[in-house]
Amino acid sequence: MTSANENKFKCERCKELRELPLHLHELAMFSELLLNEHVVYERKKQVVLEKGLAKTKSIAKWLRLASQLERVSLNPFRYEVAHIYCEPVNDMLGSNAEHHESIITPLTRFVYVSNALEEGYRFLSPAYEIAYERLLKQSSKSEYLRNYSAQAAYLLESRSSSIELPTHYDHLVDNYRKVIKLYAEQFHSKFDMELDVPHGLSYGLCLVRNIRNQIAHGTFPIIDDPEYTFEFEQPHAKRNIVNLLSQSSRIAAINIQLLLAMVSTGFASAEYQSICTDYDYGEYFENNCTFSYLLNLHLIQKFGLNERDYFSFNSD
């Protein structure tokens, strides 16, 4: 949770954001209420084949894990003996564990959110197939994008003039770009895109994909404990890495909101229908649990799908 001292240094727009775990939890609950399923397609020699289903319930499961994650713990003492009789060694091992836990916890959360985003890419598969059929009518040589993330990026760009964006979307993506640019300079990390100026509606997705790929390919830095590394010359690198991972989860989640709003067919769960018929809460819920809420659930607001906000409503 963001402390009051940290919050006072944020800009006015960033102060409007919910804490990240609550943001992820709300998006998980919304995805469960949707309960949509879309066929996933692939093409081989221009033959369209079905390749399973993409489910908002699967998106919800990964996001719920990410929202509930408190701490990834390490045991540096498991195979060590010296700490038993040497206090400095004990202090060093404890410090190393605390240091690495502070990095791998947001890293693990981002991996979970990335898995939800991957399912979100697949969820757009039918929409891309329709768009590609239109392209084929214009030119039989139109390139077919096989990667689902590339398909999602294409759809965002092709619909950019008609899509309603989450509040502060451009601002948050630009902040993320600045954090990534600093990270790239510190660790000489390679990106397959321009970092100086954001361009296109899919820019945020591309940034997230680059960070996700660095983690998947093992090139993301796990820096040494600065307390015990005298050669360490970048004292703020750890803080920047933790911030980068948290913002990666945030931007990935906001893009899931955007993708779901683009192609979801609406609420199909029995739970949604049941809540709407609640004598006391149903009308308030139905009026607030909308696709407008989906696009803006990353913001602090009175309405929420979680039980804390539900009981707060009932106590009014």
C-alpha positions in Angstrom: 0.0 0.0 0.0 1.2 3.5 -0.8 2.2 5.4 2.3 1.0 9.0 2.9 4.6 10.2 2.7 5.1 8.6 -0.8 1.7 9.8 -2.0 2.5 13.5 -1.4 5.2 13.4 -4.0 2.9 12.0 -6.7 1.2 14.2 -9.3 -2.5 15.0 -9.0 -3.5 12.4 -11.6 -1.4 9.6 -10.0 -2.9 10.4 -6.6 -6.3 9.2 -8.1 -5.1 5.7 -8.6 -6.2 2.8 -6.4 -3.5 0.7 -4.7 -2.3 -1.8 -7.2 -3.6 -5.0 -5.4 -7.1 -3.5 -5.2 -6.9 -2.5 -8.8 -6.1 -6.1 -9.8 -8.7 -7.5 -7.5 -11.5 -5.3 -9.0 -10.4 -6.3 -12.5 -10.4 -10.0 -11.5 -14.0 -9.7 -10.1 -15.2 -7.8 -13.2 -13.7 -10.5 -15.5 -15.5 -13.2 -13.4 -18.8 -11.4 -13.8 -18.4 -11.2 -17.6 -17.8 -15.0 -17.9 -17.2 -14.6 -21.6 -15.5 -17.2 -23.8 -14.1 -16.6 -27.3 -12.8 -19.2 -29.8 -9.1 -18.8 -30.5 -8.1 -19.2 -34.1 -4.9 -19.7 -36.1 -4.2 -20.0 -39.8 -2.1 -22.5 -41.6 -1.8 -22.0 -45.3 -4.9 -19.8 -45.2 -7.0 -22.5 -43.5 -8.6 -21.2 -40.3 -8.4 -23.6 -37.4 -9.8 -23.4 -33.9 -7.3 -23.5 -31.2 -9.2 -23.7 -27.9 -11.0 -21.0 -26.0 -10.0 -17.8 -24.3 -11.9 -17.1 -21.1 -12.4 -14.1 -19.0 -12.5 -16.5 -16.1 -8.9 -17.5 -16.8 -8.0 -13.8 -16.9 -9.7 -13.5 -13.5 -7.8 -16.4 -11.9 -4.4 -14.9 -12.7 -5.4 -11.4 -11.6 -6.8 -12.7 -8.3 -3.5 -14.5 -7.6 -1.6 -11.2 -8.4 -3.9 -9.2 -6.1 -3.6 -11.6 -3.2 0.2 -11.9 -3.4 1.8 -10.5 -0.3 5.3 -11.8 -0.2 7.6 -14.3 -2.0 9.8 -15.5 0.8 13.4 -16.9 0.7 15.3 -19.0 3.1 19.0 -18.1 2.7 19.9 -20.2 5.8 18.8 -23.5 4.5 22.2 -24.7 3.3 24.4 -22.4 5.4 26.0 -23.1 8.8 28.3 -20.1 9.5 25.4 -17.9 10.6 24.9 -20.0 13.7 28.1 -18.9 15.2 28.9 -15.7 13.3 26.5 -12.8 13.7 27.8 -10.8 10.8 27.1 -13.7 8.5 23.6 -14.0 9.9 23.0 -10.3 9.3 24.3 -10.5 5.7 22.1 -13.5 4.9 19.1 -11.9 6.4 19.8 -8.6 4.5 20.3 -10.5 1.2 16.9 -12.3 1.6 15.1 -9.1 2.4 16.7 -7.4 -0.6 15.8 -10.1 -3.1 12.3 -10.6 -1.7 11.6 -6.9 -2.3 12.4 -7.5 -6.0 11.0 -10.9 -6.7 7.6 -10.2 -5.1 6.6 -7.4 -7.6 8.3 -9.5 -10.3 6.1 -12.5 -9.5 3.1 -10.3 -9.4 3.9 -9.0 -12.9 4.4 -12.5 -14.2 0.8 -13.4 -13.0 -0.6 -10.2 -14.6 1.3 -11.0 -17.8 -0.3 -14.4 -18.0 -3.7 -12.7 -17.7 -2.7 -10.3 -20.4 -1.7 -13.2 -22.7 -5.2 -14.6 -22.3 -6.5 -11.1 -23.1 -4.6 -11.2 -26.4 -6.1 -14.5 -27.2 -9.6 -13.2 -26.3 -9.3 -10.8 -29.3 -8.6 -13.6 -31.8 -12.1 -13.6 -33.4 -12.1 -9.8 -33.8 -8.7 -10.0 -35.5 -9.9 -12.7 -37.9 -12.8 -10.5 -39.0 -10.4 -7.6 -39.5 -8.0 -9.7 -41.5 -10.8 -10.9 -43.8 -11.5 -7.3 -44.6 -7.8 -6.8 -45.4 -7.9 -9.7 -47.7 -10.7 -8.2 -49.7 -8.5 -5.1 -50.2 -5.4 -7.1 -51.0 -4.8 -10.8 -51.2 -1.2 -10.2 -50.2 -2.1 -8.8 -46.8 0.2 -10.1 -44.0 -1.4 -12.3 -41.4 -0.1 -11.6 -37.9 0.4 -15.0 -36.1 1.4 -13.6 -32.7 -1.7 -12.8 -30.6 0.0 -9.8 -29.0 0.7 -8.4 -32.5 -3.0 -9.0 -33.4 -4.1 -7.1 -30.3 -1.7 -4.2 -31.1 -3.1 -4.1 -34.7 -6.7 -3.9 -33.4 -5.8 -1.1 -31.0 -4.2 0.9 -33.8 -6.9 0.3 -36.3 -9.6 1.4 -33.9 -7.7 4.1 -32.2 -10.0 6.9 -33.4 -13.2 5.3 -32.0 -11.9 3.7 -28.7 -12.8 5.3 -25.4 -9.6 5.2 -23.3 -9.2 4.6 -19.5 -8.9 7.9 -17.6 -5.3 9.2 -17.6 -4.2 6.4 -19.9 -1.8 8.6 -22.0 -0.3 10.1 -18.8 0.3 6.7 -17.2 1.9 5.2 -20.3 4.2 8.2 -20.7 5.2 7.9 -17.0 5.9 4.2 -17.6 8.0 5.1 -20.7 10.1 7.5 -18.6 10.8 4.8 -16.0 11.7 2.3 -18.7 14.0 4.8 -20.4 15.9 5.3 -17.1 16.0 1.5 -16.6 17.4 1.0 -20.1 20.1 3.5 -19.5 21.1 2.0 -16.2 21.3 -1.6 -17.3 21.9 -1.2 -21.1 18.8 -3.1 -21.8 17.7 -3.5 -25.4 14.2 -2.6 -26.6 12.7 -3.2 -30.1 11.0 0.2 -30.1 11.7 3.9 -29.7 11.8 5.1 -26.1 12.2 8.8 -26.6 8.6 9.6 -27.8 5.5 7.5 -27.4 3.6 6.8 -30.5 0.4 4.8 -31.2 -2.3 3.4 -29.0 -0.5 0.1 -28.7 2.7 1.7 -27.3 1.9 0.8 -23.7 1.3 -2.9 -24.7 4.6 -2.9 -26.6 6.5 -1.6 -23.5 4.9 -4.3 -21.3 5.8 -7.0 -23.9 9.5 -5.9 -23.9 9.7 -6.2 -20.1 7.8 -9.5 -20.1 10.2 -10.9 -22.7 13.3 -9.8 -20.7 12.0 -11.7 -17.7 11.0 -14.7 -19.8 14.5 -14.8 -21.5 16.4 -14.3 -18.2 17.9 -10.9 -19.1 16.1 -8.9 -16.5 18.6 -7.8 -13.8 18.5 -9.3 -10.3 20.8 -6.8 -8.7 23.0 -7.6 -5.6 22.2 -6.3 -2.2 23.5 -2.7 -2.1 24.1 -3.1 1.7 26.9 -5.7 1.0 28.1 -4.7 -2.4 30.7 -2.0 -2.1 31.2 -1.7 -5.9 27.5 -0.8 -6.4 27.4 2.6 -8.0 23.7 3.0 -8.7 22.0 3.5 -5.3 18.6 4.2 -6.8 18.6 1.2 -9.2 16.7 -1.0 -6.8 14.0 1.6 -6.2 13.7 2.1 -10.0 13.4 -1.7 -10.6 10.7 -2.1 -8.1 8.8 0.9 -9.5 9.3 -0.5 -13.0 7.8 -3.8 -12.1 4.8 -2.2 -10.3 4.1 0.1 -13.2 4.4 -2.8 -15.6 1.6 -4.6 -13.7 -0.4 -1.4 -13.7 -0.1 -0.7 -17.4 -0.7 -4.4 -18.3 -3.9 -4.4 -16.2 -5.2 -1.1 -17.7 -4.6 -2.6 -21.2 -6.6 -5.7 -20.2 -9.4 -3.3 -19.2 -9.1 -1.7 -22.7 -9.1 -5.0 -24.6 -12.1 -6.4 -22.7 -14.1 -3.2 -23.3 -13.3 -3.5 -27.0 -14.7 -7.0 -27.6 -16.6 -8.3 -24.6 -20.2 -9.4 -25.4 -21.4 -8.3 -21.9 -22.2 -10.0 -18.6 -23.0 -13.7 -19.0 -22.6 -14.9 -15.4 -25.4 -16.1 -13.2 -23.7 -14.2 -10.4 -24.2 -10.9 -12.2 -27.9 -11.6 -12.8 -28.3 -12.6 -9.2 -26.7 -9.5 -7.8 -28.8 -7.3 -10.0 -31.9 -8.7 -8.5 -30.8 -8.0 -4.9 -33.6 -5.9 -3.3 -31.3 -3.4 -1.5 -28.1 -3.4 -3.6 -29.2 -4.6 -7.1 -30.1 -1.2 -8.7 -27.0 0.5 -7.3 -24.9 -2.4 -8.5 -26.4 -2.5 -12.0 -26.0 1.3 -12.5 -22.4 1.3 -11.5 -21.0 -2.1 -12.7 -20.7 -1.0 -16.3 -18.2 -0.9 -19.0 -17.5 2.6 -18.1 -16.5 1.3 -14.7 -14.3 -1.4 -16.3 -12.3 1.3 -18.1 -11.8 3.3 -14.9 -11.6 0.8 -12.1 -8.0 1.7 -11.6 -9.2 5.0 -10.0 -10.2 5.6 -6.4 -14.0 5.7 -6.2 -16.8 4.9 -3.8 -18.1 2.0 -5.8 -16.3 -1.3 -5.8 -17.0 -5.0 -6.4 -15.0 -6.2 -3.3 -16.7 -7.0 0.0 -15.2 -4.0 1.8 -17.0 -1.6 -0.5 -20.1 -3.7 -0.5 -20.5 -3.6 3.3 -19.6 0.1 3.2 -22.6 0.7 0.9 -24.8 -1.3 3.3 -23.7 0.8 6.3 -24.8 4.1 4.7 
